[in-house]
């Protein structure tokens, strides 16, 4: 209590949902995921610069079993009020919100979105000046202030150096954590301690994000993990990157000859490759796109380097010459997945 805490991790690993799970547990007095501590029900304050309260944050809190009378999702109070707040400039607003709510847990998600624009996040001096007022407010109200931060895309396999920006972010916090994919099961993630200064070493915990159609996601805690934060980063660096996996898929799928964009996408979905990753891989291995007409309809083909379309890939009628001329001039497409092909034409 009265300290800053930081949670590092890449996007799409559930950092925001974990924080909401802890808010829900605190609001109802339920045990925390390690089952070693529970408190009397208390209030929490959520400040998010990325998720909307009504369609994202509140439904998630309700799904997690929060007492909504004790969880305050704070945003701008007036239409002309700037949001998100910027610290240290708006620390007075945070002070007032804590006085009003009595929150014992505060979420800043993500931290960088709440810093003044003149804060140089790579400068130790600038970061310390920005976080100093937040430390004072946390001490004044005896609340834990949990701040979310992304990782650098590349860098050290030591967790204390991997967070985005200056090491001063970590130095200002009394406890820090990291989330990463579980090396044994990519459908699960691991929450691991990075640094602690007021308590002993804490065990890593495994969790899984689950959701049903039409329902907000929830968190399932699956016990302890033997992996440390450094272990997770080392092993994550050894895993094949999604783009490399997508490139392997494309080279294998197109090896027998050109395929239509619809065929490529259908097979990619079965292989678990996203369209965005597929597009990045496509550019990385110089896949060409060509559009022909079959039965009077435009069809886009993906070709590996050195491949060409044969007579079987387009109509053999005299109208081909007319259609080819229209294509050369840029016939617009309404077929799915052809937007990039249109740009290339």
N, C-alpha and C positions, 0 to 999 in steps of 0.2 A: 504494500500500500504506500502511496505517496511517491511512487517511482515511475520512470519511463520503462517500457518494455517494447521490444521490436520483434516483428515476425517477418522473416525474409522468405522469398520463394518466387518462382516463375508464375506467369498467369495460368489459369485453368487448373490449379491444384486445390482450389477450395479454401483459400485463406479467408476470404470474406465470410464464407459459411461457417468456418471454424469459430470465428469471432462471435457470430450470432448464436452459435450453439452455446458458447460460454456465457453470453448475455442471458440466454434462456435459462440455463442452469442456475445462474446467480439469482435471477428474478424469482425463482421458485424454491431456492434452497436445496436443489438436488445435488448429489455428489458430482465432482468433476471427473473427467474421463479416466484418471489414474485411480479413482475410487479411494483416494487417501485423505481427502479433505472435503468438507462441506461447510457452508456458512449459513447464517440466518439469511432469509430472503433480503435482497438489496437491489437498488436501482442501477441501471446502466444507461449510458448515453452513447448513441451511434451517430457519427458524423461521416457521411459517405459522399465522395465527389463523383462517383461512377454509377451507383445504382439508385433507381428511383424508389421512394418509400412505398407507394401504393401498390405497384405491380411487381416489386421484387423483394424489398427488405421486410415489409410487414407480413406478406404471405409466408416468407421463409421463417420468420420468428414464430408465427402461429403454428406452422408445421413442426417446429422444434419444441413446441410446448411452452413457450414463454408466457409469463404473466404480463400482458401488454400494459397494465397499469404501472409497471415498474421499468419498462424499457422505453426510452425516449429517442425517437428517430428525428434528429434535429436538422432542419434546413433553414432557408431564409424566412424571416418573419414578415417581410414586406416585399412587394414586387420590385421596388427600387433598391433593395439590399443586395450587395454583391455576394455571390456564393460560388465556390466555397470560401469560407473565411481564410484569411491569410495571416500566418504567424511569423514574427511576433506582433505584427500590427494589430490584429484582432484578438489578442489574448484576453482583453477585457470582456469581450463577448462570451468567451469560453468560461471565464470566471463567473459571470452572471448566470450562465446556463447551469453550471455546477451548483451554484447557490440555490437555484430554483428547483433542481431535480434531486439534489443530494446523491448523485450517482457515485458509486464506488468503483465502477469500471467505465472507461472512456475508450471508444474506438475511433481512430483516425485512419480512414481508408480511401486512397493510399496517402501516405505521409507527404510525398512530394507535391501533391495537388494542393496541400494546405500551407505551403511555405510561401513567403513573400517572393515576388519575382526577382528581387535584388539579392536573394540568398544564393550564394555560390555553393552548390551542394558538394563540390569537390574540394572546397576549402575548409580546413579544420576550424579556423577562426570564425568564418562566416556561419558554419553549422552550429558551433557552440553558442554564438550570439543569438541564433534563432531558437535553439532548444532551451536556453537558460530560463526564459519566462514560462515555458511549459513545465519545466521541472518545479518552479516555484508554485505554480497553480496546483500541480499534482500534490505537492507537499502540503499546501494550505488546506486542500479538501480531502486529503488522505485517500486519494483514489489511485488505482492502477491505470496508466495511460498506455494503451496498446496501439502501436503504430505499424502499419503495413508498408513493406518496401519490396521492390523487385530486385532480382539479381542482375549482375552484369551478364551479358551473353557469353563472354569468354573471360577467362582469368584463372585465378588461383583455385586449387582444389581444397584450400583451407577456408572453412566457412566464415571465419572472422574477417577475411579480406574479400569475400565474394559479393557482398551487398553493394547496391548501387550507391556511388558517392563516397564521401570521406569516411575514414575509420572513426571520426568523431561521432557519427550517429550511434555506433555500437558502444563507444566509450561513455556516452551520456546515459546509457541504459544499464539498469542493474540486472536485467535478465534478457536473453535473446534466444530466438528459436528459428528454425528453418524447416520448410516442407519440401519434399522431393518425392518422386515416384519410388515405390517399393521395388528394389531390384529383383525380387522373387516373383512379383505379380504386378504388372503395369496397370492393372485396374484399381490398385490400392496405392495409398500414399503413406509416408512416414513423417511424423512430427518429431523433430530432434532438437535437443538443447545445443546451443552454440556457445553461450557464455553465461556464467553465473557469478555473482559476487556476494550475495547475501544468503545463500543456501547451498546445500550439497548438490552433487551431480544427480540429475533426474533421468529416468529411463525414457527411451524413445518409444513412441506410441504409434500403432498402425491404425489407419482409418480408411473408410471407403465412402464415397459420395454416391448416394442412390436416389433415384427419382422414378416415379410412375407417370404415365401419360396424364397430363392435365393437373398434376400436383407439383408443389414446390419441392425442391430437393431436400434431403436430410443427411445427417452424418451418422455412420455406424462405426463405433469404436471396437477394434478387434484385438486389443491386448498389446503387449510389449513387443518391441523389436530389438534385435542385437546391433542394428546398424547405428553408428554415430553420424553426426552431420557431415563430417569429413568423408566417411565411408560413402555416404549417399552421393556426394559431389563427384568423388573419384569414379564410382560405378556409373553414374549418369554420363560422364564424359566418355565412357567406353561403349555405351549403347549406341547402336546405329541411329543416325538422325532421321527424322521422318522424311526429309527431302531425299536423302540417300535411298531410303526404302522405296519411296515413290519412283525414283529413277530406275531402280532395279526392276520394279513392277512394269514400268513402261517398256523398257528394253526387252523384257521377256515376252510381254503381251504383243508387241509389235514385230517381234522377230520373224514371224511367219508372213508378214506383209502388212500393208496399210489397213487401218481399221477406222470406222467412223467415230466421231466424237461421242455419239450416243453409246456405241459399243464400249469405248474406252471408259466412259463414266460409269456405266453399269457394272463393269468388272472391277473398277476402282472401289466402288462402294462396298462390294462384296469382300474386297481385300482390306477394308478399313482405312482407305486413303481419302483424305478430304480433298475437295476441289481446289482449295487455295494451295495446298501442298503439291497437288498434281500440276498446277500451273507453274509453280516455281521449279519443279523438277523438269518440266517440259522445256523451259528456257535454258536450263543448265545443260541439257544434252542435245540441244539444237534440233528439236523435233520441228518439222515443217508442217504447215497446214495447207491443204488445197481443197477447193470447193468445186464439185462437179454436180451435174444434174442427172438424177435417175427417175424415170417415169414422170418427168416434168417438175420434180421437186429438188431443191438444193440440198446437197449432202456434203458435210465437211469430213475430210479424211485427215488422219494424223500419220505422218511418214517419218521413219528414221532416216538419218543421213544416208544417201545412196539409193534409197527406195524410190520407185516411180509408180504411178497409177497405170494399170493395164486397161484394155478395152472392157473388161468385166466391171469396171468401177464407174462407168457412165453410159448413157444412152448412145446408141450408134445411129441416130437419126440426123437428118439434115438440119433440123432445128438447133442441133448442138452449136453450130457456128453463131447463130443469133444469141443463144443463151450465154455462150462464152463472152460475147461482146458486152452483153448486159452485166455479166459478172465483172468484167474488166472495169466497167464504169462504176461498180460498187452497188450491187443490188442489196438492199437492206434485208437482214435476216430476222425472223421472229422465232426461230427454233432455239431451244435451250442450249446453253453452253457454246453458242456461236459468237458471243460478244468479242472475244479476243480474236477470233478468226476474222470478223468484220474489220477490226483495226488493221490486221495484217494485210487484208485485201485493199 
